[in-house]
Amino acid sequence: MDTIISILAIVAGVIGIAGSILPGLPGTPVSWIGLLILYIWGSGTNGAGEDMTMRTLIVWGIVVAIVSVIDYVVPMWFTKVTGGSRYAERGAMIGLIVGIFLTPVGMILGSFLGAFLFELYYTRQGAGQALKAAIGSFLGFITGTGLKTIVAVLIMWRIFVFAF
């Protein structure tokens, strides 16, 4: 039974890492669910033979909540700081979704180009301003994605520590 629980927790961790990069999947919350699975049903211990504590679960839950909020706020903030509009944000998301079908590079370029083209077309402020907004939107996307991925990988490491 412990093997099945460990496998479920690891699957949640892997989905969490993928969801940190791919839009539409909740990344870090799914990773945290992997920890929760081990806490409730697992009997694994860390290298020192200690069981996972409620404190560990709560701390990681708070980190996940903070990163989730930051992931929504930072792209908007970067876009606003660089003079972009909501159109740049929407374009970045659409470009990201289109880029998924290409490669990870396609996701990054799609996000940037989507922000640029939407800002250029809908606000008609010129290529310079659209480029500035696209850079802001891109930096916000990279920052949010990077934070989520780091947290998901750290949670995955904790899952491995307590699963084996």
ZAMARLUM-361760 format. One record per residue: residue in three letters; x, y, z of N, C-alpha, C, O in turn. Coordinates in steps of 0.001 Angstrom, whole numbers, plus 524288, in hexadecimal, padded with zeros to 5 digits. Each point is the difference from the previous one (the first is absolute). Layout:
BEGIN
AlaXYZXYZXYZXYZ ...
//
This chain:
BEGIN
Met803327FB56800007FCCE804AA8000080360804EC800007FEB8803DB7FD6D Asp805AC7FBFC80587803718048C800278023B801457FA9C800DA8048F7FEBB Thr800167F76D7FE1F80212800E87FAC27FC0C802ED7FCA88016C803947FD1E Ile7F9AD7FAEE803417FBE2802A67FCFC7FF82805B1801C07FF788037C7FCBB Ile800B47FD79808487FFAD805518021D804AA803357FE0E7FF568047A7FE60 Ser8054A7F94D801C7804AD802B57FE217FF928014B7FA3580165804487FE50 Ile7FCAB7F7F97FEAE7FF5A800E77FA617FC0D804567FF03800E88035E7FCB1 Leu7FAB87FC9D806207FC1C8042F7FF6A8025280554801597FF0A803D67FD42 Ala803F77FC66806E680271804EA80190803E6801D47FBE28003A804A67FECA Ile802D07F7C97FF12803CD801617FBF37FD41801CA7FB0D801B1803C37FD87 Val7FA1D7F99C801007FCF6801AB7FB6B7FDE88058B800D580028803377FC6E Ala7FDE77FDE18083E7FE1D805488012880478803ED7FF927FF418044E7FDFE Gly805527FA42803DB8048E8036D7FF948018E801087FA678013C8046F7FE99 Val7FEB97F7877FE2D8015D8009F7FA7A7FBF88036A7FD348016B8036F7FCF2 Ile7F99B7FBA0804187FBDF8033F7FDB38009D805A1801DF7FF1E803AA7FD04 Gly802617FD06807DE800DC805368021980462802DE7FD3A7FF89804A67FEDD Ile804B67F89D8000A80456802707FD247FE42801677FA77801188044A7FE1E Ala7FC317F8167FF497FE128011B7FAB77FC25804948001A8001D8035E7FC92 Gly7FC877FCBA807557FC2A8042D8006F8026180543801437FD8B804097FF1C Ser807287FC00802ED802AE804E880101801B6802947FAF1800BB804BF7FFC8 Ile7FFE57F8247FC36801CD801FF7FAF67FB7E800897FC2A7FFA9803DB7FD25 Leu7FCE87F84D802CA7FBA77FFF97FC487FB40802DF8023C7FE937FF2A80484 Pro7FF02804287F8647FB4B802A4801EE7FB6B7FC32800467FFBE7FC3D7FD05 Gly7FCBB804C2806807FB537FCCC8006C800627FBC38041A7FC027FDF4801BA Leu808B8800AE7FFDE800B57FC2880422801B2802DC804F180391803397FFCF Pro7F9F87FBAB8048F801C68027D804DB805127FD6D801C67FFF27FB82801B7 Gly80454807367FDE7805127FDAB801168011E7FEFA805B27FFC67FB8D801CF Thr801708089680100801AA7FF478056C7FBC17FDBE803868014E7FCFF80385 Pro7F9B6804437FBC17FC137FD6F8034F7FFD97FA0F7FF567FF237FD2B803CA Val801B0800F57F77F8000A7FA527FF20804CF7FD9A802937FFBA7FBBD80235 Ser804AD807057FD80804A97FE0F802B97FEFA7FF93805D68017A7FC298027E Trp7FBFE807CD7FFA77FECA7FFF7805987FC627FB7A8015C800727FDB580434 Ile7FC01801027F8477FC887FB85800DD803377FAFA8007A7FE8F7FC77802EE Gly805C5803387FA37803837FB868009C802157FF9180589800497FBBB80231 Leu80130808C280017801A57FFFE805817FB867FE5C80392800BD7FCF6803A7 Leu7FAA0805177FB3D7FB6B7FEBB803267FED77FA277FFDE7FEB57FDAE80403 Ile801C07FFFC7F7737FF2A7FA567FF76803C27FD0A8038D7FE767FC5B802BD Leu80681805447FD2E803D47FD59803597FEE7800F1805C4800CB7FC878033A Tyr7FD698081B7FE0F7FEE88013A805837FB6F7FCBC8020F8003E7FDDF8044E Ile7FBA3801C67F8987FB4E7FD47801CF8009C7FA0F7FFCD7FECC7FD4C803CB Trp80310800B17F7CD800067FA577FF4C805657FD8380015800777FB43800B2 Gly80386807CB7FE9F805417FDC77FFBE802487FEF5805557FE698024C803EA Ser8054D7FA3E7FC27802AF7FEE8804EA805D5800CF7FF51803287FDE0802F1 Gly7FE41805407F91B80581800F17FEF680261803D2803DF7FD478031080283 Thr807D87FCAA7FDE3802E38038A8036980465802717FCD9801537FE2F7FBBF Asn800EC805FE8066E8047F802557FD69804E37FCE2801587FFA77FBED80288 Gly804D4805EC7FBD4804DC7FD27800E1801457FF2B805C0802C87FC4F80157 Ala7FB3880714802188010C7FF828059B7FBF37FC92802B8800347FF5A804C3 Gly7FC227FE747F8497FC0A7FCA1802427FB58802E28024C7FCE37FDB1802D8 Glu8029C807577FBF27FBAD80323802137FB7A8000F7FC21800D18005D7FB46 Asp7FA6A7FF45806C37FB5A800717FCB87FF39805AC7FE55801F38039C80283 Met7FB2A7FD1F7F9357FEAC805457FE527FC7080275804187FC7C7FD6D80208 Thr80469807797FF2A7FCE1802A5803F97FBCE8035E7FD7680047801527FB62 Met7FBDD80003807C07FBEC8039C7FE41802758054C7FEB37FE44802B67FC6E Arg805BE7FEB18067D802AF804FA7FF048023C800277FA7B7FF7D803F27FD4D Thr802F27F7DD80105802147FFB57FAAC7FBA3800CA7FC0C80098802F67FC42 Leu7FB1C7FA70804917FB88800677FC7A7FDDD805937FFD77FECC802037FBCD Ile800BC80075808B37FDE6805548003E803C1803E67FD847FE59803717FD14 Val806AE7FC0880413803D6803A17FDB87FFE97FFAA7FA117FFDD804037FD5B Trp800367F742800897FFD77FF6C7FA547FACC801EA7FDCB7FFDC802177FBAC Gly7FBE77FD3C807347FAF48020C7FE4A80006805ED7FFA37FDD88023D7FC54 Ile804988004C8077980071805B57FFE48036B801BE7FB727FEB3803BF7FD47 Val805AC7F98C801E180370801477FB987FD0A7FF727FADD800728035A7FC94 Val7FC8D7F879802DD7FCEB7FF1E7FB407FC07804657FF437FF5A801F67FBA8 Ala7FE047FF958087E7FC258043A7FF9A802978051E7FE5D7FDF7802C87FCA5 Ile806747FE75805AC802C2804DA7FEA6801CE7FFEA7FA587FF4B803D37FD2C Val803067F7DF8012A801E37FF9D7FA9D7FB6F8003E7FC2580086802457FBCB Ser7FB0F7FB72805957FB6E8002D7FC947FE128059A7FF4F7FE9C801937FBAD Val8014E801698088E7FE628057B7FFA6804018031A7FCD57FE91803157FC99 Ile8066B7FC188048780422802C77FD267FFA37FED87FA2D800D5803777FCC5 Asp7FDEF7F7B1801E37FFAD7FE867FA807FBCE8031A7FD1880088800E57FB4E Tyr7FB61800BC807567FBF78031E7FD7980141805D68001A7FE7C802E07FC75 Val804417FEDB807908010380591800AD804C4801D57FCE57FFD2804257FD92 Val804667F8DE80278804E7801B17FDA67FF8C801197FA1E801DE804167FE48 Pro7FBC77F8857FE907FF9E801547FA757FCF9805107FF028017B803217FCA9 Met7FA567FDA08063B7FD0B804DD7FF5A8034D804AF801A77FFEF804117FD6F Trp802EB7FB5A806D2803358043F801F28044E801657FC1F800C7804987FECF Phe8020C7F7777FF3380419800FA7FC237FDC48029B7FB1F802658038D7FDCE Thr7F9137FAB1800897FD94802487FB527FE7B805AC800FF800EC8035F7FCB2 Lys7FCCB7FDB1807C77FE758056480152804BF8038E8007D7FFEF804697FE16 Val804397F9AF8047B804B980321800C6802678018D7FAC680221804477FF76 Thr7FD887F84B7FCC180247801307FAE17FC23802B87FC5F8011B800B47FB60 Gly7FA68800D1806AE7FC43803017FCEC7FC547FCC07FCB67FD6B802127FC83 Gly8024D7F8F1804817FC9B7FC937FCF37FA6D80000801F97FED8801ED80440 Ser7FDC97FBE67F89D7FA747FFB7801527FE777FA548010B803407FC757FFDA Arg7F7BF802CC801337FDFC7FAAE800B38008D7FCDB7FAF78005C7FB358001A Tyr7FFB2807847FB95800837FD407FB06805437FD2F7FFA38004B7FBB07FDE4 Ala803D1806B4804238051B7FD69800007FFCC7FB1780358802357FBFB7FE8B Glu7FB2A8044F805EE7FF7C7FB6E803667FD027FBA57FD3D801947FB758001B Arg7FA23805FE7FD757FCD47FC0F7FD44802FA7FDAF7FB667FFD27FB497FF13 Gly802DD808037FE1B803197FE247FB93804447FC49801B9801187FC1E7FD61 Ala80150805148070B804127FC89802067FDC47FAA480150802737FC037FEE4 Met7F8FB803DF8036F7FD9B7FB00801687FE827FCE97FB1B800F47FB4C7FFB5 Ile7FCB9807567FC7B7FE7F7FD547FB27804DA7FE0F7FD258000D7FBA07FE00 Gly8040380797801CC804DF7FE5C7FD7B802777FB5F802BC8023D7FC917FD7B Leu7FD5B80356807A4802097FBA6803027FD167FAF97FEB1802687FBE97FF39 Ile7F879804678008C7FCD07FB657FEC9801327FDFC7FA868007A7FB487FF34 Val800028083F7FD0A8015C7FE687FAA88057A7FD9B7FFF0800F27FC237FD4D Gly802A48062C805AC8055C7FE1E80025800AC7FAAD80275803EA7FD607FF0C Ile7F84E800F7804218004D7FAD680272800887FBC27FBDA802B47FC1A800CC Phe7FAB7804AE7FACC7FFFC7FBF67FBEC805277FFC67FD0E800D87FC757FCDC Leu80288807368041C80512800007FD6B804107FDA2803AB800967FB3C80032 Thr80220807EE8029C804077FE2F803A4800018039E804BD7FD11803CE8001F Pro806257FB14803BC8007E803D78043B801BC8055E7FDFF7FE4F8040580205 Val805027FC057FA1280195804F87FDA07FB438028E7FD6F7FF77804C780020 Gly7FD217F8197FD907FB378020A7FDA17FC728027F8040A7FD60803DF7FEE6 Met8028D7F9EA805C57FCD98024E8042E80214805608017F7FCFC803AE800B3 Ile808117FCC17FFC680264804F6801857FF60804087FBAE7FE698046D800FF Leu802D87FA087FA307FF63803A37FB9B7FA46801537FF107FEB8804777FEBF Gly7FDD97F7B4801D97FA6C800ED7FF487FDF2803F0803EA7FCDD803637FEA7 Ser804E47FC2E8062C7FE62803B480406801CC805857FEA27FCFD803BB8005D Phe807D87FCBC7FE198022E8051A7FEA07FD4B802497FB367FE54804828000A Leu801427F8597FBD67FD8E801EF7FB287FA3980132800BD7FE03803CE7FDD4 Gly7FF4D7F8FE805347FA7D801058010E7FF3D80538802B47FC958030B7FE88 Ala8069C7FDFF8056D7FFA980505802BE80131804817FC4C7FD46803F680008 Phe806B47FB747FCD880185804207FC577FBB3801187FC027FE788047D7FF37 Leu7FF9F7F7687FE4B7FC16800B07FBE07FAD380217802197FD9D803657FD93 Phe800A57FAA2806DD7FB18801E88024280079805B8801A17FC738031B7FF10 Glu807E27FE4280358800CE8056C801AC8004F8038F7FB357FDCA804457FFFF Leu804E07FA047FC0B800928031E7FB377FAC1800B57FD4A7FEAB804527FE5C Tyr7FE657F7808012F7FB0D800377FD257FBB5802E7802FD7FD54803537FDC8 Tyr802037FB70807307FB8B8021C802E7800DC80578802337FC46803018006A Thr8087B7FE58800FB800D48053380241801E5803F17FBF87FF6D804B6800C8 Arg802CC7F9727FAF7801EA803567FBBF803AD8044D801F47FFC9804707FE2A Gln8038F7FA328058C803AB803D3802268054C7FFE37FD498035A8033680143 Gly7FD847F9577FB30804F27FFA77FD40803307FB43801AB7FF227FDAB8041D Ala80492801067F888803237FB4D800DD8038280083804CC800D37FC26802C4 Gly8013B808757FE478036C800B4804847FD337FEEA80519802037FD398035F Gln7F956804FA7FD317FCF17FF24804C27FE2F7FA54800647FFF17FDBB8043D Ala7FE95800027F7547FE587FA8780002804897FC708018C7FF3E7FC2F802D2 Leu80571805107FB56804967FCEB801638012580071805D9801347FC1B8028D Lys7FE6B808907FF86800DB800DE805957FC097FCE8803468016B7FD81803DB Ala7F99A802B37FA8B7FBF37FD14802CA800E57FA207FF887FF317FD1E803C4 Ala802798011A7F7A6801047FA6D7FF368047F7FE29803757FFCF7FBB68022A Ile80434807827FE5A804637FE9F8036C7FE1F7FF9D805A3801787FC5E802CA Gly7FB4C8075A7FEEC7FDDF7FFD48054E7FCAB7FB32800E68007D7FD6580404 Ser7FC248016D7F8467FCAC7FB6B80076803487FB03800197FEED7FC6C80307 Phe805008035F7F9B68037E7FB877FFBE802F37FF4980523800637FBA3801FD Leu801B5808A58002D802D07FFAB804F27FC687FE2F8046D801987FCF28035A Gly7F98F804F47FCA07FC3B7FE44803EA7FEC97FA3B7FF7E7FFA57FD37803E8 Phe7FFB8800FD7F74B7FEF57FA767FF0D804927FC9D801DB7FF367FC0F802A3 Ile805828057F7FBFB804A17FD038017A800A37FFEB805F18014D7FBF38023E Thr7FDCE80873800458007A8004D805B67FC0B7FC6E802A98016A7FCF480371 Gly7F9A8803687FAFE7FBF07FCB780252800F57FA3B7FF077FF8B7FCCF80391 Thr801C6801DE7F7A4801027FA8E7FEA3804C87FDF3802E4800097FB93801E3 Gly803F2807A87FE70804C17FE68802C47FEFC7FEE7805C0801C37FC0B80216 Leu7FB63807798007A7FEBE7FF31805877FCD17FB09800CE801257FCE38037B Lys7FADC802657F9487FCC57FB498008B8033D7FB0F7FF2C7FF6B7FC30802DF Thr803F1803E77F942803217FB627FECE803CD7FECB80471800AA7FB798017B Ile801CD8088C8009F8039A7FF29804627FD207FD96804A0801E17FC3B80251 Val7F99E805E57FF067FCFF7FDEE8046F7FE347FA687FEE58004C7FCA780371 Ala7FDDA8024D7F7CE7FE3A7FAB37FEAE8047A7FC14800477FF437FB99801CA Val80558805F77FC76804877FC778003E8019A7FF16805B08014E7FB9B80177 Leu7FE9B8087C801BB8014F7FF568058D7FC0D7FC7A802C7801767FCD18034C Ile7F997803C27FB5F7FC0B7FC8480249800E67FA667FE1F7FF717FC4F80308 Met801EB803127F813801197FAC77FDED804897FD88802F87FFE47FB5780130 Trp8040E807BE7FFFF804607FE0C803127FE1E7FE2A8055B801A67FBE2801DC Arg7FAE680726800A37FDDF7FE71805117FCC27FAF77FF78800217FCA480371 Ile7FD05802E17F84A7FD057FB317FF1C803B27FB627FFC27FEF57FBF580262 Phe80553804907FACD803CF7FBB17FFA7802587FED28055D800BE7FB7480162 Val8006A808A3801A48024B7FF308052F7FC677FCC680369801C67FC74802B8 Phe7F928804BD7FD2B7FC5C7FD44803727FDB47FB107FD8F7FDB17FCD1802C5 Ala802E58027E7F8277FDC07FB597FD7D803C87FB548003C7FE517FB807FFDF Phe806AE8059680077803B97FBA57FFC4803417FFBC804CD803577FC9380077 
//
